[in-house]
Amino acid sequence: MPFSKPPPRDPLRDHAALLTKEGQYASPNFLLNSATFPPYSPERPQDFPPTSLTVLDMRTYTATTYPKLGKAGDLTMRYRRPLIVMTAAIFVLLSTAMLTPAQRGTTYQAPRTADGHPDLNGIWQALSTANWDLEDHPAAPGPFYQLGAIGAIPGGPGVVAGGPIPYKPEALKKKKENFANRAKLDPEVNCYMPGIPRANYMPYPFQILQTPKYILMAYEYASSDRVINMDKPVEAAVDTWMGTANGRWEGETLVVDNTGFNDKTWFDRADNYHSDELHVVERFTRVDADHIDYEATIDDPQVFTRAWKINLPLYRRVEKNFQLTEFKCVEFSEELLYGDLRKKPSK
């Protein structure tokens, strides 16, 4: 052992988690240099504390050397506060380093494509429970009791900003009717294209392919896709499941204005729905290398009393060789959709 009895109490004792054979104090945060911190010796107590002290921060690999300390009491009185202050400062610096640029109040500068705009290329996926219900919801049984826990609904916080979805009274009544028949009416059950914004937060990845004039978003679910026009805005020629999208750049943000929807899609499995007057404005903003902040403003004067927003993060899929796979779900829903049309065998 380096010494036979504990050294005089000093501010370093509270930090010491390990005393090595070389006389080094070590803790999760600090390592005290043994060259300037000799082991305590009962025969030479005057050598403790040392005449100088070097503190090595193992997390940042920086060292601080304190000059002559004098007698033991000086170490306690003069250096307790510097050590505490230094520990607190390091903690704050490391905590700040782990925050995203948005959390630190700074603007992240995304890598640029050849035309100078933020690069959104990649495969992304939402990890929230928004596809089950955009609003706050507890865990609950699913519509098919035969599936047990496999078909249960996971609970989760809502992604709607500013409170509940502002339905008109008559529209809310229809939503409740939809819910009572969701096992048959939900477009997802029938493998219909999911529409916007739902396609972006279903539990399936999607890929962004970016060019100066067009941005393709390819969705794994039902092999859906949409092309965002980045040139002169165009009007919807006909109402469709995925709408007509016109995009523009606002600094670090891709803004997509979507119109021309039919009324066949829902926002989630909780039967939140819209009419063919739906208007959705999306905002895609990269906040760091692997996250996109996604926001959608939803307006439909037939169904809602006012426009409302959802907001959630999208995560980059970073697995090696990750790619979209086919999820052609029509064959999974054929019996549900067309089973009643099967020719009955003659008696």
LOMARTOR-549881 format. One record per residue: x, y, z of N, C-alpha, C in turn; residue in three letters; chain; residue number from 1. Coordinates in steps of 0.05 Angstrom, whole numbers, always signed. Example, Ala and Ser with C-alpha at 12.3 -4.5 7.8 and 13.67 -1.06 7.14 Angstrom:
2
neast  nnorth  nup  caeast  canorth  caup  ceast  cnorth  cup  r  c  k
+264  -114  +156  +246  -90  +156  +264  -66  +156  ala  A  1
+257  -45  +142  +273  -21  +143  +258  +1  +157  ser  A  2
// end
This chain:
347
neast  nnorth  nup  caeast  canorth  caup  ceast  cnorth  cup  r  c  k
+17  -24  +0  +0  +0  +0  +18  +25  +0  met  A  1
+9  +46  -13  +25  +71  -14  +29  +84  +14  pro  A  2
+9  +81  +31  +12  +92  +58  -5  +75  +77  phe  A  3
+2  +77  +102  -10  +59  +122  -33  +72  +136  ser  A  4
-37  +98  +134  -60  +111  +145  -70  +132  +126  lys  A  5
-95  +140  +129  -106  +160  +110  -91  +186  +112  pro  A  6
-88  +200  +90  -75  +226  +91  -93  +246  +104  pro  A  7
-82  +269  +111  -99  +290  +123  -122  +297  +104  pro  A  8
-146  +303  +115  -169  +309  +98  -164  +333  +81  arg  A  9
-170  +331  +56  -166  +353  +37  -188  +351  +16  asp  A  10
-191  +372  +0  -214  +372  -19  -212  +350  -40  pro  A  11
-189  +339  -44  -186  +318  -64  -197  +291  -54  leu  A  12
-200  +288  -28  -208  +263  -17  -237  +256  -26  arg  A  13
-253  +277  -29  -281  +273  -37  -283  +263  -66  asp  A  14
-262  +269  -82  -263  +261  -110  -250  +234  -114  his  A  15
-233  +225  -95  -216  +202  -100  -233  +177  -99  ala  A  16
-233  +161  -120  -247  +136  -121  -227  +112  -121  ala  A  17
-202  +118  -127  -182  +96  -129  -155  +108  -123  leu  A  18
-139  +93  -107  -112  +101  -101  -94  +79  -112  leu  A  19
-78  +86  -133  -62  +66  -146  -36  +62  -131  thr  A  20
-21  +41  -139  +5  +36  -126  +25  +58  -130  lys  A  21
+21  +73  -152  +39  +95  -158  +32  +120  -142  glu  A  22
+11  +119  -127  +4  +142  -111  -14  +161  -126  gly  A  23
-28  +151  -148  -46  +169  -163  -74  +167  -151  gln  A  24
-86  +190  -149  -114  +190  -143  -129  +190  -170  tyr  A  25
-150  +173  -171  -166  +172  -196  -196  +173  -189  ala  A  26
-211  +186  -205  -240  +186  -202  -252  +186  -230  ser  A  27
-278  +184  -233  -289  +185  -260  -282  +210  -276  pro  A  28
-274  +231  -262  -269  +257  -275  -240  +264  -276  asn  A  29
-225  +258  -255  -198  +269  -253  -178  +248  -247  phe  A  30
-154  +253  -257  -130  +237  -250  -109  +256  -241  leu  A  31
-98  +252  -217  -77  +270  -207  -50  +259  -214  leu  A  32
-34  +276  -226  -8  +268  -235  +10  +259  -212  asn  A  33
+20  +234  -213  +36  +223  -191  +63  +237  -189  ser  A  34
+72  +248  -211  +99  +261  -210  +98  +285  -191  ala  A  35
+76  +298  -189  +74  +322  -172  +57  +316  -147  thr  A  36
+47  +291  -144  +31  +284  -121  +42  +258  -109  phe  A  37
+64  +260  -94  +77  +235  -83  +58  +222  -62  pro  A  38
+61  +196  -59  +45  +182  -39  +50  +191  -11  pro  A  39
+30  +189  +6  +34  +197  +34  +52  +178  +48  tyr  A  40
+70  +189  +64  +88  +173  +79  +87  +181  +109  ser  A  41
+82  +161  +127  +81  +168  +156  +108  +180  +166  pro  A  42
+130  +171  +152  +156  +181  +161  +161  +210  +152  glu  A  43
+147  +219  +131  +151  +246  +120  +124  +259  +116  arg  A  44
+109  +264  +137  +83  +277  +133  +85  +305  +122  pro  A  45
+108  +317  +124  +110  +345  +114  +110  +345  +83  gln  A  46
+113  +322  +70  +112  +321  +41  +84  +320  +31  asp  A  47
+65  +318  +49  +36  +317  +40  +21  +340  +53  phe  A  48
+8  +357  +38  +4  +356  +9  +28  +364  -7  pro  A  49
+29  +360  -33  +52  +366  -49  +56  +396  -52  pro  A  50
+79  +403  -62  +84  +431  -67  +71  +442  -92  thr  A  51
+63  +424  -110  +48  +431  -134  +29  +409  -141  ser  A  52
+9  +415  -157  -11  +395  -163  -20  +398  -192  leu  A  53
-19  +376  -207  -28  +376  -234  -53  +359  -236  thr  A  54
-75  +371  -245  -100  +357  -248  -105  +351  -278  val  A  55
-108  +326  -284  -113  +318  -312  -142  +310  -315  leu  A  56
-156  +324  -332  -184  +317  -338  -184  +296  -359  asp  A  57
-193  +271  -351  -192  +249  -370  -212  +250  -392  met  A  58
-232  +268  -390  -252  +270  -410  -244  +289  -433  arg  A  59
-229  +310  -426  -221  +329  -446  -191  +328  -451  thr  A  60
-177  +312  -436  -148  +309  -439  -133  +336  -436  tyr  A  61
-142  +352  -417  -129  +377  -411  -119  +376  -382  thr  A  62
-98  +390  -377  -86  +389  -350  -84  +418  -339  ala  A  63
-88  +420  -313  -85  +445  -299  -65  +441  -276  thr  A  64
-44  +457  -275  -24  +455  -254  -27  +478  -234  thr  A  65
-30  +471  -208  -32  +491  -187  -3  +496  -176  tyr  A  66
+4  +520  -170  +31  +526  -160  +34  +517  -131  pro  A  67
+55  +527  -117  +60  +518  -90  +35  +522  -72  lys  A  68
+30  +501  -57  +6  +500  -41  +11  +508  -12  leu  A  69
+36  +505  -2  +41  +511  +26  +33  +488  +44  gly  A  70
+24  +495  +67  +16  +474  +86  -11  +462  +79  lys  A  71
-18  +440  +94  -42  +425  +87  -67  +442  +89  ala  A  72
-68  +459  +109  -91  +476  +111  -96  +494  +88  gly  A  73
-74  +503  +75  -76  +520  +51  -90  +505  +28  asp  A  74
-84  +479  +26  -97  +464  +4  -127  +463  +8  leu  A  75
-135  +459  +33  -164  +457  +38  -177  +484  +34  thr  A  76
-166  +505  +43  -179  +531  +42  -176  +544  +15  met  A  77
-153  +542  +3  -148  +557  -22  -157  +542  -47  arg  A  78
-158  +515  -46  -162  +501  -71  -188  +485  -72  tyr  A  79
-203  +485  -51  -229  +472  -52  -247  +485  -73  arg  A  80
-248  +512  -71  -266  +527  -90  -257  +524  -119  arg  A  81
-231  +528  -125  -223  +524  -153  -230  +496  -164  pro  A  82
-226  +475  -148  -232  +449  -157  -262  +445  -163  leu  A  83
-279  +456  -145  -307  +454  -149  -316  +470  -173  ile  A  84
-305  +494  -176  -311  +510  -200  -303  +497  -225  val  A  85
-279  +485  -225  -269  +471  -249  -287  +447  -256  met  A  86
-295  +432  -235  -312  +409  -240  -338  +418  -252  thr  A  87
-350  +439  -241  -376  +449  -251  -373  +459  -280  ala  A  88
-351  +473  -285  -347  +484  -312  -344  +461  -333  ala  A  89
-329  +440  -325  -326  +418  -344  -353  +404  -349  ile  A  90
-369  +401  -327  -395  +389  -330  -413  +405  -350  phe  A  91
-412  +431  -347  -429  +448  -364  -419  +446  -393  val  A  92
-393  +446  -397  -382  +445  -424  -390  +418  -438  leu  A  93
-387  +396  -423  -393  +370  -434  -423  +368  -439  leu  A  94
-440  +378  -421  -468  +377  -425  -476  +393  -450  ser  A  95
-464  +416  -454  -470  +432  -477  -461  +419  -503  thr  A  96
-439  +404  -502  -429  +391  -526  -447  +369  -535  ala  A  97
-463  +358  -517  -481  +336  -524  -508  +346  -536  met  A  98
-513  +372  -534  -538  +383  -545  -537  +387  -575  leu  A  99
-560  +385  -588  -561  +391  -616  -558  +422  -620  thr  A  100
-551  +430  -644  -549  +459  -649  -575  +474  -642  pro  A  101
-598  +462  -648  -623  +475  -641  -627  +478  -611  ala  A  102
-619  +458  -596  -621  +459  -567  -602  +480  -555  gln  A  103
-579  +484  -569  -560  +505  -560  -568  +533  -569  arg  A  104
-589  +535  -585  -598  +561  -594  -582  +571  -618  gly  A  105
-568  +552  -632  -553  +560  -656  -565  +547  -680  thr  A  106
-558  +557  -704  -569  +547  -729  -550  +527  -741  thr  A  107
-559  +502  -746  -543  +482  -758  -540  +487  -788  tyr  A  108
-517  +486  -799  -512  +489  -827  -509  +462  -840  gln  A  109
-530  +453  -854  -529  +427  -867  -509  +427  -890  ala  A  110
-498  +403  -896  -482  +401  -921  -498  +409  -945  pro  A  111
-485  +419  -966  -498  +429  -989  -497  +410  -1013  arg  A  112
-518  +411  -1029  -517  +397  -1055  -502  +415  -1075  thr  A  113
-500  +405  -1099  -485  +420  -1119  -497  +448  -1125  ala  A  114
-524  +450  -1122  -537  +476  -1127  -538  +494  -1103  asp  A  115
-524  +486  -1081  -521  +503  -1058  -543  +502  -1037  gly  A  116
-562  +483  -1039  -584  +480  -1020  -578  +458  -1000  his  A  117
-591  +459  -976  -586  +438  -956  -591  +410  -968  pro  A  118
-574  +392  -961  -575  +365  -971  -593  +348  -953  asp  A  119
-616  +340  -963  -635  +323  -949  -634  +294  -958  leu  A  120
-616  +288  -976  -615  +260  -987  -611  +240  -965  asn  A  121
-624  +217  -968  -620  +196  -948  -646  +182  -943  gly  A  122
-645  +162  -925  -669  +147  -917  -675  +155  -888  ile  A  123
-701  +162  -884  -710  +174  -859  -734  +158  -848  trp  A  124
-738  +161  -822  -761  +147  -811  -770  +161  -785  gln  A  125
-796  +163  -780  -806  +172  -754  -807  +149  -734  ala  A  126
-802  +155  -709  -803  +135  -688  -824  +141  -667  leu  A  127
-843  +157  -674  -864  +165  -655  -888  +146  -659  ser  A  128
-909  +150  -642  -934  +135  -644  -955  +152  -659  thr  A  129
-946  +171  -675  -966  +189  -688  -983  +174  -708  ala  A  130
-974  +152  -720  -990  +137  -738  -1014  +124  -724  asn  A  131
-1011  +118  -699  -1034  +107  -683  -1053  +129  -675  trp  A  132
-1042  +152  -667  -1059  +174  -659  -1042  +200  -657  asp  A  133
-1050  +221  -671  -1035  +245  -671  -1036  +259  -643  leu  A  134
-1057  +253  -628  -1060  +266  -602  -1050  +248  -580  glu  A  135
-1048  +259  -555  -1041  +243  -532  -1059  +219  -530  asp  A  136
-1047  +195  -524  -1064  +171  -522  -1050  +151  -505  his  A  137
-1066  +136  -488  -1055  +115  -472  -1054  +89  -489  pro  A  138
-1039  +69  -478  -1040  +43  -491  -1068  +32  -489  ala  A  139
-1076  +17  -510  -1104  +7  -511  -1105  -18  -528  ala  A  140
-1126  -34  -525  -1128  -58  -543  -1134  -49  -571  pro  A  141
-1126  -65  -590  -1131  -59  -618  -1159  -68  -627  gly  A  142
-1166  -63  -652  -1192  -70  -662  -1197  -100  -665  pro  A  143
-1175  -116  -665  -1178  -145  -669  -1168  -159  -643  phe  A  144
-1187  -168  -627  -1180  -180  -601  -1164  -206  -606  tyr  A  145
-1168  -219  -629  -1154  -244  -634  -1124  -241  -635  gln  A  146
-1114  -217  -639  -1085  -212  -641  -1073  -207  -613  leu  A  147
-1089  -204  -593  -1078  -200  -566  -1060  -176  -565  gly  A  148
-1038  -179  -551  -1019  -156  -547  -1006  -148  -573  ala  A  149
-1003  -167  -592  -990  -160  -618  -1005  -137  -632  ile  A  150
-1031  -138  -630  -1048  -117  -644  -1055  -94  -626  gly  A  151
-1043  -92  -602  -1050  -70  -584  -1039  -44  -593  ala  A  152
-1050  -22  -583  -1041  +5  -590  -1021  +15  -570  ile  A  153
-997  +23  -578  -978  +34  -559  -985  +62  -551  pro  A  154
-982  +69  -525  -988  +96  -517  -966  +115  -525  gly  A  155
-972  +141  -525  -951  +160  -533  -961  +188  -531  gly  A  156
-943  +207  -529  -950  +236  -529  -959  +245  -556  pro  A  157
-976  +265  -556  -986  +276  -582  -965  +293  -596  gly  A  158
-969  +297  -621  -951  +314  -637  -966  +339  -647  val  A  159
-991  +343  -638  -1006  +366  -645  -999  +390  -628  val  A  160
-993  +412  -640  -985  +436  -625  -1010  +451  -616  ala  A  161
-1010  +459  -591  -1031  +477  -581  -1057  +464  -574  gly  A  162
-1057  +438  -566  -1082  +426  -556  -1094  +408  -576  gly  A  163
-1119  +400  -572  -1133  +380  -589  -1138  +390  -617  pro  A  164
-1142  +372  -635  -1149  +379  -663  -1175  +394  -663  ile  A  165
-1176  +417  -676  -1200  +435  -674  -1222  +427  -694  pro  A  166
-1235  +404  -689  -1257  +396  -706  -1281  +413  -703  tyr  A  167
-1296  +416  -725  -1323  +427  -723  -1341  +406  -711  lys  A  168
-1362  +414  -697  -1379  +395  -683  -1390  +372  -701  pro  A  169
-1399  +380  -724  -1410  +359  -742  -1388  +341  -753  glu  A  170
-1364  +352  -756  -1341  +335  -766  -1332  +316  -744  ala  A  171
-1333  +325  -719  -1325  +308  -697  -1344  +284  -695  leu  A  172
-1369  +288  -701  -1388  +266  -701  -1381  +245  -722  lys  A  173
-1372  +254  -745  -1364  +235  -766  -1339  +220  -758  lys  A  174
-1320  +234  -744  -1296  +221  -735  -1303  +197  -717  lys  A  175
-1322  +201  -699  -1331  +179  -681  -1343  +156  -696  lys  A  176
-1358  +162  -718  -1369  +141  -734  -1347  +126  -749  glu  A  177
-1326  +140  -758  -1303  +127  -770  -1290  +108  -751  asn  A  178
-1287  +116  -726  -1273  +100  -706  -1288  +74  -701  phe  A  179
-1315  +75  -701  -1331  +51  -696  -1327  +31  -718  ala  A  180
-1320  +40  -742  -1317  +22  -765  -1288  +22  -776  asn  A  181
-1269  +28  -759  -1241  +32  -768  -1229  +6  -779  arg  A  182
-1238  -17  -770  -1226  -42  -780  -1231  -46  -810  ala  A  183
-1251  -33  -821  -1257  -35  -849  -1251  -9  -864  lys  A  184
-1254  +14  -851  -1252  +39  -865  -1224  +52  -866  leu  A  185
-1207  +45  -847  -1180  +57  -847  -1166  +52  -873  asp  A  186
-1158  +73  -888  -1144  +68  -913  -1119  +51  -911  pro  A  187
-1106  +51  -887  -1083  +34  -883  -1090  +4  -884  glu  A  188
-1113  -2  -872  -1123  -30  -873  -1126  -39  -901  val  A  189
-1136  -22  -918  -1141  -29  -946  -1118  -25  -965  asn  A  190
-1095  -17  -954  -1070  -14  -970  -1073  +9  -991  cys  A  191
-1088  +30  -983  -1089  +53  -1000  -1064  +70  -995  tyr  A  192
-1057  +87  -1014  -1035  +105  -1010  -1041  +123  -986  met  A  193
-1021  +129  -969  -1027  +141  -943  -1033  +170  -943  pro  A  194
-1026  +185  -964  -1031  +213  -965  -1010  +229  -949  gly  A  195
-1013  +255  -948  -995  +273  -935  -1011  +288  -913  ile  A  196
-1001  +289  -889  -974  +284  -880  -968  +255  -871  pro  A  197
-989  +238  -870  -986  +212  -857  -963  +195  -868  arg  A  198
-957  +197  -893  -936  +181  -905  -909  +185  -890  ala  A  199
-906  +209  -879  -880  +215  -866  -876  +205  -838  asn  A  200
-898  +196  -825  -895  +186  -798  -907  +158  -794  tyr  A  201
-912  +144  -816  -919  +116  -813  -894  +100  -804  met  A  202
-898  +76  -793  -874  +61  -782  -859  +47  -805  pro  A  203
-854  +62  -826  -839  +51  -849  -820  +74  -858  tyr  A  204
-796  +66  -867  -777  +87  -877  -785  +98  -904  pro  A  205
-774  +121  -910  -777  +133  -937  -751  +146  -945  phe  A  206
-748  +149  -970  -722  +159  -981  -727  +185  -996  gln  A  207
-708  +204  -991  -709  +230  -1005  -686  +230  -1026  ile  A  208
-694  +236  -1050  -675  +238  -1073  -678  +267  -1084  leu  A  209
-657  +282  -1083  -658  +311  -1087  -644  +320  -1112  gln  A  210
-658  +335  -1129  -645  +348  -1152  -653  +377  -1152  thr  A  211
-641  +394  -1168  -649  +423  -1168  -678  +428  -1175  pro  A  212
-689  +413  -1194  -717  +419  -1203  -738  +401  -1190  lys  A  213
-730  +378  -1180  -750  +360  -1169  -738  +346  -1144  tyr  A  214
-755  +339  -1125  -747  +323  -1102  -766  +300  -1101  ile  A  215
-755  +276  -1102  -771  +251  -1101  -771  +241  -1072  leu  A  216
-795  +235  -1062  -797  +221  -1036  -811  +195  -1042  met  A  217
-795  +173  -1037  -805  +146  -1042  -810  +132  -1016  ala  A  218
-834  +122  -1012  -843  +111  -987  -845  +80  -989  tyr  A  219
-835  +67  -968  -836  +38  -969  -864  +27  -968  glu  A  220
-882  +40  -952  -909  +31  -950  -924  +33  -976  tyr  A  221
-934  +11  -985  -950  +9  -1010  -935  +20  -1035  ala  A  222
-908  +21  -1033  -892  +31  -1055  -902  +58  -1065  ser  A  223
-911  +75  -1046  -921  +102  -1053  -898  +120  -1058  ser  A  224
-903  +142  -1072  -883  +162  -1077  -897  +188  -1084  asp  A  225
-881  +209  -1084  -890  +235  -1094  -866  +251  -1104  arg  A  226
-871  +268  -1123  -851  +285  -1135  -857  +314  -1128  val  A  227
-838  +327  -1115  -842  +355  -1107  -830  +373  -1128  ile  A  228
-846  +390  -1140  -837  +408  -1161  -823  +432  -1148  asn  A  229
-798  +436  -1155  -782  +458  -1144  -779  +481  -1164  met  A  230
-793  +479  -1186  -792  +499  -1207  -816  +517  -1204  asp  A  231
-826  +529  -1225  -849  +546  -1224  -873  +531  -1214  lys  A  232
-888  +542  -1194  -911  +527  -1182  -931  +519  -1203  pro  A  233
-942  +495  -1199  -963  +484  -1217  -988  +479  -1200  val  A  234
-1011  +479  -1214  -1036  +473  -1201  -1043  +444  -1204  glu  A  235
-1058  +433  -1185  -1066  +405  -1186  -1085  +401  -1210  ala  A  236
-1079  +382  -1227  -1096  +376  -1250  -1120  +360  -1241  ala  A  237
-1117  +344  -1220  -1139  +327  -1211  -1133  +320  -1181  val  A  238
-1153  +314  -1166  -1149  +306  -1138  -1137  +278  -1137  asp  A  239
-1117  +274  -1120  -1103  +248  -1118  -1099  +242  -1089  thr  A  240
-1089  +217  -1084  -1083  +208  -1057  -1060  +223  -1044  trp  A  241
-1039  +229  -1060  -1015  +242  -1049  -1014  +272  -1055  met  A  242
-1034  +282  -1069  -1035  +311  -1074  -1015  +320  -1095  gly  A  243
-1015  +346  -1099  -995  +360  -1117  -978  +377  -1100  thr  A  244
-951  +374  -1102  -932  +387  -1084  -915  +407  -1099  ala  A  245
-914  +432  -1089  -896  +453  -1099  -877  +461  -1076  asn  A  246
-851  +460  -1082  -832  +465  -1061  -815  +491  -1065  gly  A  247
-804  +500  -1044  -785  +523  -1045  -767  +522  -1021  arg  A  248
-744  +536  -1022  -725  +537  -1000  -728  +563  -985  trp  A  249
-728  +561  -959  -727  +584  -942  -703  +580  -923  glu  A  250
-679  +588  -932  -655  +584  -917  -649  +554  -914  gly  A  251
-649  +544  -889  -643  +516  -884  -667  +498  -886  glu  A  252
-690  +509  -893  -715  +494  -892  -727  +489  -920  thr  A  253
-735  +465  -925  -751  +458  -949  -780  +462  -942  leu  A  254
-794  +479  -956  -822  +484  -952  -838  +472  -975  val  A  255
-857  +455  -969  -873  +442  -990  -902  +449  -986  val  A  256
-914  +460  -1007  -943  +468  -1007  -958  +447  -1022  asp  A  257
-977  +433  -1008  -991  +411  -1019  -1021  +417  -1022  asn  A  258
-1032  +413  -1045  -1061  +416  -1050  -1069  +393  -1068  thr  A  259
-1095  +393  -1077  -1105  +373  -1096  -1108  +345  -1085  gly  A  260
-1117  +343  -1060  -1122  +317  -1048  -1150  +307  -1052  phe  A  261
-1154  +281  -1053  -1181  +270  -1051  -1187  +267  -1021  asn  A  262
-1210  +256  -1014  -1218  +254  -986  -1217  +226  -976  asp  A  263
-1199  +210  -988  -1198  +181  -982  -1177  +174  -961  lys  A  264
-1160  +192  -953  -1139  +185  -933  -1146  +196  -906  thr  A  265
-1134  +183  -886  -1136  +192  -858  -1109  +201  -848  trp  A  266
-1109  +215  -825  -1084  +224  -813  -1071  +203  -796  phe  A  267
-1087  +184  -786  -1076  +164  -767  -1097  +141  -764  asp  A  268
-1090  +122  -747  -1108  +99  -742  -1131  +106  -722  arg  A  269
-1129  +131  -711  -1151  +140  -693  -1173  +153  -708  ala  A  270
-1171  +152  -735  -1193  +160  -753  -1195  +191  -755  asp  A  271
-1174  +205  -749  -1174  +234  -756  -1173  +237  -786  asn  A  272
-1191  +252  -797  -1195  +252  -826  -1196  +281  -837  tyr  A  273
-1201  +284  -863  -1203  +309  -876  -1221  +307  -900  his  A  274
-1226  +330  -913  -1242  +330  -937  -1223  +335  -961  ser  A  275
-1235  +339  -985  -1219  +344  -1009  -1210  +373  -1010  asp  A  276
-1216  +389  -990  -1205  +416  -988  -1180  +418  -971  glu  A  277
-1169  +395  -965  -1144  +395  -949  -1122  +411  -962  leu  A  278
-1108  +426  -945  -1084  +441  -954  -1063  +437  -932  his  A  279
-1040  +427  -940  -1018  +420  -922  -993  +434  -930  val  A  280
-981  +449  -912  -955  +462  -916  -935  +449  -898  val  A  281
-915  +436  -910  -894  +421  -895  -868  +437  -893  glu  A  282
-854  +432  -872  -827  +444  -868  -808  +423  -859  arg  A  283
-787  +418  -875  -766  +399  -869  -740  +415  -863  phe  A  284
-730  +412  -839  -706  +427  -831  -686  +408  -818  thr  A  285
-663  +405  -829  -642  +388  -816  -631  +403  -792  arg  A  286
-632  +390  -769  -622  +403  -745  -594  +392  -737  val  A  287
-586  +370  -748  -559  +359  -745  -555  +338  -767  asp  A  288
-534  +323  -765  -527  +304  -787  -548  +283  -791  ala  A  289
-562  +275  -770  -580  +251  -771  -609  +257  -763  asp  A  290
-617  +282  -762  -644  +288  -754  -656  +311  -771  his  A  291
-681  +307  -778  -697  +328  -791  -720  +336  -773  ile  A  292
-723  +362  -770  -747  +372  -755  -769  +374  -776  asp  A  293
-791  +359  -771  -813  +359  -790  -837  +373  -778  tyr  A  294
-848  +392  -793  -872  +407  -785  -892  +408  -808  glu  A  295
-917  +405  -801  -938  +406  -822  -961  +423  -811  ala  A  296
-969  +443  -826  -992  +460  -820  -1016  +450  -837  thr  A  297
-1037  +443  -823  -1060  +430  -836  -1084  +448  -835  ile  A  298
-1096  +452  -858  -1120  +469  -860  -1141  +456  -877  asp  A  299
-1166  +456  -868  -1188  +445  -883  -1213  +458  -872  asp  A  300
-1223  +478  -885  -1246  +493  -874  -1272  +477  -873  pro  A  301
-1274  +455  -887  -1297  +438  -885  -1298  +422  -858  gln  A  302
-1275  +416  -848  -1273  +398  -825  -1264  +412  -799  val  A  303
-1246  +432  -801  -1234  +444  -778  -1241  +473  -775  phe  A  304
-1241  +483  -750  -1248  +511  -745  -1225  +529  -751  thr  A  305
-1201  +518  -752  -1177  +535  -758  -1155  +516  -767  arg  A  306
-1133  +528  -777  -1110  +512  -784  -1096  +503  -758  ala  A  307
-1082  +480  -760  -1067  +469  -736  -1042  +456  -746  trp  A  308
-1024  +451  -727  -997  +441  -734  -990  +415  -720  lys  A  309
-973  +400  -733  -960  +377  -720  -930  +381  -723  ile  A  310
-915  +369  -704  -886  +372  -705  -874  +347  -693  asn  A  311
-854  +336  -707  -840  +312  -697  -813  +309  -711  leu  A  312
-795  +294  -699  -769  +289  -712  -769  +266  -731  pro  A  313
-752  +267  -751  -747  +245  -769  -718  +237  -765  leu  A  314
-713  +211  -764  -687  +200  -758  -675  +187  -783  tyr  A  315
-649  +193  -788  -635  +180  -810  -630  +151  -804  arg  A  316
-635  +133  -823  -627  +105  -820  -598  +103  -827  arg  A  317
-582  +95  -808  -553  +95  -812  -541  +67  -814  val  A  318
-558  +47  -814  -547  +20  -816  -532  +16  -842  glu  A  319
-512  -1  -841  -495  -6  -865  -513  -19  -886  lys  A  320
-511  -9  -910  -525  -20  -934  -556  -19  -930  asn  A  321
-566  -2  -914  -595  -1  -910  -608  +10  -936  phe  A  322
-631  -2  -942  -646  +7  -966  -676  +1  -962  gln  A  323
-692  +14  -978  -721  +8  -977  -726  -20  -987  leu  A  324
-745  -33  -975  -754  -59  -985  -783  -57  -995  thr  A  325
-791  -76  -1010  -818  -76  -1021  -839  -82  -999  glu  A  326
-860  -65  -997  -882  -71  -980  -907  -67  -997  phe  A  327
-911  -86  -1017  -934  -85  -1035  -957  -99  -1021  lys  A  328
-972  -83  -1006  -992  -94  -988  -1019  -101  -1000  cys  A  329
-1022  -96  -1026  -1048  -103  -1038  -1055  -132  -1034  val  A  330
-1035  -150  -1038  -1040  -178  -1035  -1047  -186  -1006  glu  A  331
-1039  -169  -987  -1046  -174  -959  -1075  -167  -953  phe  A  332
-1086  -149  -969  -1114  -140  -964  -1134  -149  -984  ser  A  333
-1126  -166  -1003  -1144  -175  -1024  -1169  -189  -1013  glu  A  334
-1165  -206  -993  -1188  -221  -982  -1208  -202  -969  glu  A  335
-1197  -182  -955  -1214  -162  -942  -1229  -146  -963  leu  A  336
-1216  -138  -984  -1228  -120  -1004  -1246  -135  -1023  leu  A  337
-1238  -159  -1032  -1252  -172  -1054  -1261  -200  -1048  tyr  A  338
-1258  -209  -1023  -1265  -236  -1016  -1295  -242  -1021  gly  A  339
-1312  -222  -1018  -1340  -227  -1022  -1348  -230  -1052  asp  A  340
-1329  -224  -1069  -1334  -227  -1098  -1326  -254  -1109  leu  A  341
-1313  -270  -1092  -1304  -296  -1101  -1328  -313  -1109  arg  A  342
-1326  -327  -1131  -1347  -344  -1141  -1354  -366  -1121  lys  A  343
-1378  -368  -1113  -1386  -389  -1095  -1389  -415  -1109  lys  A  344
-1379  -437  -1097  -1382  -463  -1111  -1411  -471  -1112  pro  A  345
-1419  -483  -1134  -1447  -491  -1137  -1452  -516  -1120  ser  A  346
-1476  -518  -1111  -1484  -541  -1094  -1490  -565  -1111  lys  A  347
// end
